[in-house]
Amino acid sequence: MFGSVRNLWQRGLRRARLDADAAWMRRVRGVIHVGANTGQERAHYRQYRLPVVWIEPIPEVFAQLQANIAGLPGQRALQALVADAEGRSVEFHVASNDGLSSSMLELAGHRELWPGVDFRRTLALRTTTLDALVRDGAIAPADGFNALVMDTQGSELQVLRGAAALLPRIDVVKTEAADFEAYAGGCRLADLDAFLRAQGFVELRRHRFAGRDGLGAYYDVVYRRGLRVPTD
């Protein structure tokens, strides 16, 4: 019974978070979604007829992602681990909650907020960058993708730093971020806020979806471009 109530609550929370995205989703031409998992937002993107490039590193999760988006117009998946440098060997930790909390980084305060989540195994992976994916043709700027969604469990700032050439073409950034050290050495909300503001973005909305007194909170944050950065 309690599990069913929890699942209903989680579905309701996800629906509320997606509904809150309607304002910016109506105004973008396409989405690059880094940290795709199994593409849980796929129906919502389809509702707004948005083309999507999903990026997911875990092989079996990627296979499920491909199955989930099969037949959805304009949605395709890339298997890659995106960071701030190409060809770096990393240990990628696969989490027990269907891979949702998987990360290149070790768990820190995340353990206190979700003590039932741990790492079950480690994959040896090599990193790439968003700029490299654009350079190599995996993402085509001509397709007009101008929204970036990130859910990479502490490495969001690495993703942004590896997108120096792409970022001026992006008008909306949505990211999940904590205001405490959820992952060891990972970025916090303040780090992302400072970086994006320096790139000409302003905060559009912030939604707290988890937290604990004395520790901190997790947020979904949406930024929009406030000052257009010229591109060549």
C-alpha angles and dihedrals in degrees: 000000000000091000090054091049090049092050091050090050091050092049090049091050092050091049091051091050092049093046089053088057093061094094095061097031090062089058104049131083100211144346135235104200114195114192094030101171103182096333098262091172095052097108092049092052089048090052088062092040092239122163110230137197108201118199121197130159105196109093100217092040089049090052090053090047090054091050092048095053097040108128095014107127115242096005120117137159136228123197105221143121107232121206139134099288139039124244099009113150112229140171107240114201118216113213128223095236095081089288095296095128096039115138149162085238132072120253116263124157089357087080091061094049095043107020092172093064121087140151115270102184144352130236125204104229139165122228131231133180135236089243090055091050089052092046092050093048099249088119116033117207088205088068088071102235104173104161126075121197119189132190103157103137104246101338098085092112090054089054091053094047089053091055101062093132096039099045097074087063092053119095101176131037121187118186141170111227142162127222090219134052099280092162125031109267092355125140123265130214091263091056092052092045093053093046096048094044089054087054093054101265127133127198113262100180142343126206123190110213104166138014150137131220111254093019111057142245145274121231142186105223128188122200127188128197110263097176121034113233110215117245129201 
